[in-house]
Amino acid sequence: QVQLVESGGGLVQPGGSLRLSCEASGFTFSGYAMAWHRQTPGKERELVALIATGGHSNYPDSVRGRFTISVDNAKNTVYLQMANLKPDDTAVYHCKRPIGGIWGQGTQVTVSS
């Protein structure tokens, strides 16, 4: 069974950091690009990071320089390191395997003082 399970969300103060993890199972992790998206109520899901199989990564302007996506193929895990967090980063963060449209259940990140 193909599955993605996120963890690492929580409450953090503005300017703080957080690392999200997404553990994959049911497929050969290293053969796929992986992505992180976020969603707030009333808005569409927003792509915040994408990493290709060759390691090249892309970010939207809203998070570039603050977020970093990485993978550990041995652990079948993709990470999202978030720094200098802002209240606007508050959302449910989902990881996704774009091929096949496989989504995780999401993890809540709240940035608030």
N, C-alpha and C positions, 0 to 999 in steps of 0.2 A: 504494500500500500504506500503510495507516494504521499508524503506528509512533510509539512514545515511547521516548526514550533518555535515561536519567539519567546524571549525572556529579557529581563534587564530593565524594563520600564519602571517608572516611579515618579516621585515628586522631587524636583530640584530647583534651587534658587536661580534667578537670572544671573548669567555669567558662569554658571556651573557646567559640569560635564557629565556625560552618561554614556555607557556603552551597551548597545543592544546586541543580542545574539539571536541567531536563527539556525536551529539544527535541522538538517534535512535527513530524511530516510526514504527508502524505497526506490532510489535511483542513484546512478553514478554521478556524484556531485560535480566532479571536475569537468564534465562534458557540457556544462550549461552556463550561460550567463545568468546572473542573479541580480535582483533589484530590491530596493526598499521604497515603499510608498508611505504616505501618511494621509489621514483623513480626519477632518473636523466636521461636526454636525452641520448639515446644510450645504456642504461643499463636496465637490468631486475629489476622488483620491488624487493626490499629487505625487508624482515621481520625485524622489529626493536623492537617489543614488542608483547607479547602474554600473556593474562590473562585467566586462566581457570575459570570455574564456581565456583570452591572452593576457588578462590583467588590466587592460585599459579601463579607466573609470570616467564617468560623466556625472555632472551635478548641475542643477539649475542655479541661477544667480542667487536665489534666496538662501542657499546653504553653502555655496562654494567657498572654500577656505575655512569653514567651520566643521563640516561633516566629512568623514572619511570612511569609505566602504572597503572591506578587505575580506579575504577568504582563507580558511584553513582546510585544505582538501583532505588532510588526514583525519580531521574531526568532522568532516561533512558540515561545516558551520560557516556561515557568513555573518560578519559583524558590521555594525554601524557605530563608529566612534563620533560622538557629538560634543562639540566644545562651544564655549561662549553662547550658551543657550539663551533664547529670548522667549518672552511670553507667547509670541506668535508661533513658536515651535510646538506649542501644546497641541497634541493630536494623538490618535491611535496610529501606531506605526506597524505596518505589515511588511513582511518580506514576501517576495514573489519569484517564482520561476517563470519567466515570460513565455518560454516554449511550453505549451500545454495549459497556460493560465493557471498555474498552481499557486494558491494563496495560503498564507498562514492565518491564524485566528486574530493576531494583532496583540500589541502590548501598549498600554497607556503611558504616555509621557506627559507630565504636567509641569510647566515652568511657572513658578509663582513664588513671591516672597511672603 
